[in-house]
Amino acid sequence: MNHSLHSIDRTTHAKIVAVALICATAVAGIGIAVHSRGGDNLEQAQHIGVIKAGRPAMVASGIEVAVR
C-alpha cells in the first residue's frame, strides 16, 4: 500500500480522480435539486426595497480610525 501520493501508480491515480468526480457531481446535483425547490423566491424578491447610502462617517476606537 502506498502512503504517499508521489509514489502511486496510474490505476490508483485514476481511481482517486474517478471518486473525486463522482463526489463533485453528487454535490452539484444535490445543490441544483435543493435550489430548484425554492418556490416563492420570486415573490420575496419583488418586495425588497432600495437602500440608499448615506454620508461617510468617521469611526474611531482606540488608535485605529476607519472611514465608512
N, C-alpha and C positions, 0 to 999 in steps of 0.2 A: 504494500500500500504506500502510495506517495503522500508525504505530508507537506509537500511544497508545490506551489503552482508553477514554479520554474522548471521542475523536472517531470511534468506529466506528459503523457503521450497524446497523440491526436484523438484517439477514441474517447479518452477521459475529457479532453477539452471540448469535444463535440457534445458529450453528454451534459456538461456544465452549461454550454450555450443553449442547448435544447431546453433544459429545465428552466433557465432564465427567461427564454422566450415564452414558454408556456405560462409561467407565473406572471410575466408582464402583460400577456394577452388576457389572462384571467382578471387581473386588477383593472385593466382598461375596460373590459366587458362589464364588470360589476359597477364601475364608476358611471358608465354610459347608462346602464339599466336603472341605477338609482336616480340619475339626473333626469331621465326621461319620465319618471313617475311624479315629477314635481307638481303638476296640476295647475294651480291657480297663481303661479308666479307672475303671469302677465297682468292679472288683475291687481296684484300688490304693487307692481311697478308703475301702474298708472296713477297711483295715489301718492307718489313720492313728490314732495315739493322741492323747489330750488333754494339752496342756501347760498347767500351772498357773503363774500369775505368782507370783514371789517377793516379797520385801520391797523397797521402794525403796532405791536405793543412790546415794551421792554420788560423782560422778566429777569430778576436778579435774586440769586440765593447764594449767600456767601461770597466767594471770589468770582465764580463763573457768571457771565451775563449772556443771555440768549435772546435774540431778536426773533419774534414770531409774527 
